[in-house]
Amino acid sequence: MREDRDRLQDILDAIKKIDRYAKRGRRLFEEDELVHTWMIHLIQIIGEAASKLTPCLS
């Protein structure tokens, strides 16, 4: 079973990859289907990892 720390690292890694392409501009995102699909996949990774984090009790 994966730890929260591993899931948080997955989230950070995905954000870094998204940021690398986001800096290239919206035009690349809109015109390149491969980049578009890849970025959506990374967003899904973030959502999946976030949904499996241990709930925070306050």
N, CA, C and O atoms as CSV, one atom per row, in Angstrom:
chain,resi,resn,atom,element,x,y,z
A,1,MET,N,N,0.849,-1.191,0.000
A,1,MET,CA,C,0.000,0.000,0.000
A,1,MET,C,C,0.891,1.250,0.000
A,1,MET,O,O,1.892,1.316,0.713
A,2,ARG,N,N,0.508,2.224,-0.806
A,2,ARG,CA,C,1.312,3.440,-0.925
A,2,ARG,C,C,1.031,4.387,0.242
A,2,ARG,O,O,-0.087,4.467,0.753
A,3,GLU,N,N,2.045,5.074,0.629
A,3,GLU,CA,C,1.966,6.052,1.727
A,3,GLU,C,C,1.508,7.410,1.174
A,3,GLU,O,O,1.615,7.679,-0.022
A,4,ASP,N,N,0.999,8.249,2.071
A,4,ASP,CA,C,0.621,9.611,1.679
A,4,ASP,C,C,1.812,10.350,1.082
A,4,ASP,O,O,1.669,11.112,0.126
A,5,ARG,N,N,2.968,10.121,1.646
A,5,ARG,CA,C,4.183,10.797,1.157
A,5,ARG,C,C,4.415,10.467,-0.327
A,5,ARG,O,O,4.766,11.350,-1.110
A,6,ASP,N,N,4.222,9.217,-0.704
A,6,ASP,CA,C,4.389,8.803,-2.101
A,6,ASP,C,C,3.345,9.464,-3.000
A,6,ASP,O,O,3.651,9.910,-4.105
A,7,ARG,N,N,2.132,9.517,-2.515
A,7,ARG,CA,C,1.063,10.149,-3.294
A,7,ARG,C,C,1.314,11.652,-3.466
A,7,ARG,O,O,1.080,12.210,-4.538
A,8,LEU,N,N,1.788,12.295,-2.403
A,8,LEU,CA,C,2.120,13.717,-2.499
A,8,LEU,C,C,3.258,13.942,-3.485
A,8,LEU,O,O,3.263,14.940,-4.205
A,9,GLN,N,N,4.213,13.036,-3.524
A,9,GLN,CA,C,5.313,13.150,-4.485
A,9,GLN,C,C,4.789,12.994,-5.909
A,9,GLN,O,O,5.242,13.691,-6.817
A,10,ASP,N,N,3.837,12.084,-6.109
A,10,ASP,CA,C,3.219,11.922,-7.429
A,10,ASP,C,C,2.550,13.223,-7.873
A,10,ASP,O,O,2.648,13.621,-9.033
A,11,ILE,N,N,1.872,13.875,-6.932
A,11,ILE,CA,C,1.198,15.142,-7.220
A,11,ILE,C,C,2.222,16.207,-7.602
A,11,ILE,O,O,2.045,16.916,-8.592
A,12,LEU,N,N,3.276,16.316,-6.827
A,12,LEU,CA,C,4.320,17.309,-7.121
A,12,LEU,C,C,4.986,17.045,-8.468
A,12,LEU,O,O,5.240,17.981,-9.226
A,13,ASP,N,N,5.268,15.793,-8.768
A,13,ASP,CA,C,5.889,15.441,-10.045
A,13,ASP,C,C,4.987,15.819,-11.216
A,13,ASP,O,O,5.457,16.349,-12.223
A,14,ALA,N,N,3.702,15.547,-11.082
A,14,ALA,CA,C,2.753,15.885,-12.143
A,14,ALA,C,C,2.658,17.398,-12.330
A,14,ALA,O,O,2.592,17.881,-13.460
A,15,ILE,N,N,2.652,18.138,-11.236
A,15,ILE,CA,C,2.595,19.605,-11.315
A,15,ILE,C,C,3.823,20.144,-12.031
A,15,ILE,O,O,3.707,21.040,-12.867
A,16,LYS,N,N,4.987,19.616,-11.717
A,16,LYS,CA,C,6.218,20.066,-12.377
A,16,LYS,C,C,6.161,19.815,-13.879
A,16,LYS,O,O,6.585,20.660,-14.668
A,17,LYS,N,N,5.640,18.659,-14.277
A,17,LYS,CA,C,5.540,18.340,-15.704
A,17,LYS,C,C,4.543,19.253,-16.402
A,17,LYS,O,O,4.788,19.712,-17.518
A,18,ILE,N,N,3.422,19.515,-15.746
A,18,ILE,CA,C,2.423,20.430,-16.322
A,18,ILE,C,C,3.021,21.818,-16.470
A,18,ILE,O,O,2.847,22.466,-17.503
A,19,ASP,N,N,3.718,22.273,-15.454
A,19,ASP,CA,C,4.313,23.607,-15.464
A,19,ASP,C,C,5.308,23.762,-16.614
A,19,ASP,O,O,5.377,24.814,-17.249
A,20,ARG,N,N,6.067,22.715,-16.871
A,20,ARG,CA,C,7.069,22.759,-17.933
A,20,ARG,C,C,6.414,23.044,-19.290
A,20,ARG,O,O,6.969,23.788,-20.098
A,21,TYR,N,N,5.249,22.463,-19.542
A,21,TYR,CA,C,4.557,22.700,-20.813
A,21,TYR,C,C,3.673,23.933,-20.770
A,21,TYR,O,O,3.472,24.580,-21.798
A,22,ALA,N,N,3.144,24.269,-19.612
A,22,ALA,CA,C,2.287,25.456,-19.496
A,22,ALA,C,C,3.089,26.720,-19.820
A,22,ALA,O,O,2.538,27.684,-20.351
A,23,LYS,N,N,4.359,26.717,-19.508
A,23,LYS,CA,C,5.220,27.875,-19.801
A,23,LYS,C,C,5.331,28.129,-21.298
A,23,LYS,O,O,5.655,29.239,-21.721
A,24,ARG,N,N,5.065,27.106,-22.095
A,24,ARG,CA,C,5.166,27.241,-23.552
A,24,ARG,C,C,3.930,27.901,-24.157
A,24,ARG,O,O,3.911,28.233,-25.343
A,25,GLY,N,N,2.909,28.085,-23.342
A,25,GLY,CA,C,1.750,28.844,-23.786
A,25,GLY,C,C,0.516,28.026,-24.110
A,25,GLY,O,O,0.565,26.820,-24.352
A,26,ARG,N,N,-0.571,28.736,-24.102
A,26,ARG,CA,C,-1.883,28.143,-24.366
A,26,ARG,C,C,-1.985,27.616,-25.799
A,26,ARG,O,O,-2.642,26.608,-26.057
A,27,ARG,N,N,-1.333,28.307,-26.714
A,27,ARG,CA,C,-1.404,27.916,-28.122
A,27,ARG,C,C,-0.915,26.479,-28.324
A,27,ARG,O,O,-1.563,25.698,-29.021
A,28,LEU,N,N,0.209,26.130,-27.726
A,28,LEU,CA,C,0.730,24.764,-27.829
A,28,LEU,C,C,-0.284,23.776,-27.275
A,28,LEU,O,O,-0.537,22.731,-27.874
A,29,PHE,N,N,-0.861,24.111,-26.135
A,29,PHE,CA,C,-1.856,23.246,-25.502
A,29,PHE,C,C,-3.052,23.017,-26.421
A,29,PHE,O,O,-3.526,21.891,-26.568
A,30,GLU,N,N,-3.528,24.080,-27.029
A,30,GLU,CA,C,-4.721,23.992,-27.869
A,30,GLU,C,C,-4.449,23.335,-29.221
A,30,GLU,O,O,-5.327,22.667,-29.768
A,31,GLU,N,N,-3.248,23.517,-29.763
A,31,GLU,CA,C,-2.956,23.030,-31.112
A,31,GLU,C,C,-2.355,21.627,-31.158
A,31,GLU,O,O,-2.476,20.936,-32.170
A,32,ASP,N,N,-1.714,21.204,-30.083
A,32,ASP,CA,C,-1.038,19.908,-30.077
A,32,ASP,C,C,-1.864,18.903,-29.277
A,32,ASP,O,O,-1.886,18.941,-28.047
A,33,GLU,N,N,-2.534,18.014,-29.983
A,33,GLU,CA,C,-3.415,17.048,-29.331
A,33,GLU,C,C,-2.660,16.167,-28.342
A,33,GLU,O,O,-3.199,15.801,-27.298
A,34,LEU,N,N,-1.433,15.832,-28.663
A,34,LEU,CA,C,-0.627,14.991,-27.778
A,34,LEU,C,C,-0.347,15.706,-26.453
A,34,LEU,O,O,-0.471,15.105,-25.386
A,35,VAL,N,N,0.026,16.976,-26.517
A,35,VAL,CA,C,0.281,17.761,-25.302
A,35,VAL,C,C,-1.017,17.901,-24.512
A,35,VAL,O,O,-1.024,17.767,-23.289
A,36,HIS,N,N,-2.096,18.165,-25.207
A,36,HIS,CA,C,-3.413,18.326,-24.578
A,36,HIS,C,C,-3.778,17.051,-23.803
A,36,HIS,O,O,-4.148,17.117,-22.631
A,37,THR,N,N,-3.672,15.910,-24.457
A,37,THR,CA,C,-4.013,14.630,-23.842
A,37,THR,C,C,-3.087,14.313,-22.678
A,37,THR,O,O,-3.535,13.833,-21.637
A,38,TRP,N,N,-1.817,14.577,-22.848
A,38,TRP,CA,C,-0.823,14.300,-21.810
A,38,TRP,C,C,-1.084,15.140,-20.559
A,38,TRP,O,O,-0.996,14.637,-19.439
A,39,MET,N,N,-1.407,16.420,-20.755
A,39,MET,CA,C,-1.673,17.284,-19.605
A,39,MET,C,C,-2.949,16.866,-18.875
A,39,MET,O,O,-3.001,16.906,-17.646
A,40,ILE,N,N,-3.959,16.473,-19.614
A,40,ILE,CA,C,-5.186,15.987,-18.980
A,40,ILE,C,C,-4.897,14.722,-18.178
A,40,ILE,O,O,-5.426,14.542,-17.081
A,41,HIS,N,N,-4.070,13.861,-18.719
A,41,HIS,CA,C,-3.670,12.645,-18.001
A,41,HIS,C,C,-2.972,13.006,-16.684
A,41,HIS,O,O,-3.241,12.394,-15.651
A,42,LEU,N,N,-2.090,13.984,-16.722
A,42,LEU,CA,C,-1.397,14.405,-15.497
A,42,LEU,C,C,-2.375,14.984,-14.470
A,42,LEU,O,O,-2.212,14.770,-13.269
A,43,ILE,N,N,-3.376,15.706,-14.935
A,43,ILE,CA,C,-4.403,16.240,-14.028
A,43,ILE,C,C,-5.182,15.090,-13.397
A,43,ILE,O,O,-5.544,15.153,-12.222
A,44,GLN,N,N,-5.437,14.047,-14.172
A,44,GLN,CA,C,-6.109,12.869,-13.623
A,44,GLN,C,C,-5.251,12.187,-12.560
A,44,GLN,O,O,-5.773,11.724,-11.546
A,45,ILE,N,N,-3.952,12.125,-12.782
A,45,ILE,CA,C,-3.033,11.554,-11.788
A,45,ILE,C,C,-3.119,12.343,-10.490
A,45,ILE,O,O,-3.160,11.764,-9.405
A,46,ILE,N,N,-3.145,13.665,-10.604
A,46,ILE,CA,C,-3.244,14.523,-9.412
A,46,ILE,C,C,-4.541,14.220,-8.662
A,46,ILE,O,O,-4.532,14.052,-7.442
A,47,GLY,N,N,-5.644,14.152,-9.388
A,47,GLY,CA,C,-6.945,13.894,-8.759
A,47,GLY,C,C,-7.003,12.530,-8.092
A,47,GLY,O,O,-7.527,12.384,-6.988
A,48,GLU,N,N,-6.462,11.538,-8.774
A,48,GLU,CA,C,-6.472,10.182,-8.223
A,48,GLU,C,C,-5.628,10.104,-6.952
A,48,GLU,O,O,-6.049,9.520,-5.953
A,49,ALA,N,N,-4.442,10.692,-6.997
A,49,ALA,CA,C,-3.564,10.668,-5.836
A,49,ALA,C,C,-4.192,11.448,-4.675
A,49,ALA,O,O,-4.147,11.006,-3.527
A,50,ALA,N,N,-4.771,12.599,-4.980
A,50,ALA,CA,C,-5.389,13.424,-3.928
A,50,ALA,C,C,-6.573,12.712,-3.286
A,50,ALA,O,O,-6.788,12.828,-2.079
A,51,SER,N,N,-7.335,11.982,-4.079
A,51,SER,CA,C,-8.511,11.299,-3.536
A,51,SER,C,C,-8.150,10.146,-2.589
A,51,SER,O,O,-8.980,9.703,-1.794
A,52,LYS,N,N,-6.921,9.673,-2.683
A,52,LYS,CA,C,-6.497,8.546,-1.846
A,52,LYS,C,C,-5.672,8.961,-0.627
A,52,LYS,O,O,-5.212,8.111,0.137
A,53,LEU,N,N,-5.488,10.275,-0.450
A,53,LEU,CA,C,-4.756,10.755,0.726
A,53,LEU,C,C,-5.587,10.515,1.987
A,53,LEU,O,O,-6.817,10.537,1.945
A,54,THR,N,N,-4.910,10.289,3.087
A,54,THR,CA,C,-5.582,10.111,4.371
A,54,THR,C,C,-6.315,11.402,4.725
A,54,THR,O,O,-5.725,12.481,4.671
A,55,PRO,N,N,-7.596,11.304,5.088
A,55,PRO,CA,C,-8.336,12.516,5.476
A,55,PRO,C,C,-7.671,13.208,6.681
A,55,PRO,O,O,-7.163,12.557,7.594
A,56,CYS,N,N,-7.695,14.510,6.647
A,56,CYS,CA,C,-7.120,15.307,7.719
A,56,CYS,C,C,-8.195,15.564,8.766
A,56,CYS,O,O,-9.265,16.082,8.444
A,57,LEU,N,N,-7.924,15.214,9.986
A,57,LEU,CA,C,-8.880,15.451,11.069
A,57,LEU,C,C,-8.502,16.714,11.820
A,57,LEU,O,O,-7.358,16.874,12.246
A,58,SER,N,N,-9.465,17.611,11.980
A,58,SER,CA,C,-9.156,18.852,12.705
A,58,SER,C,C,-9.957,18.977,13.961
A,58,SER,O,O,-9.818,19.962,14.686
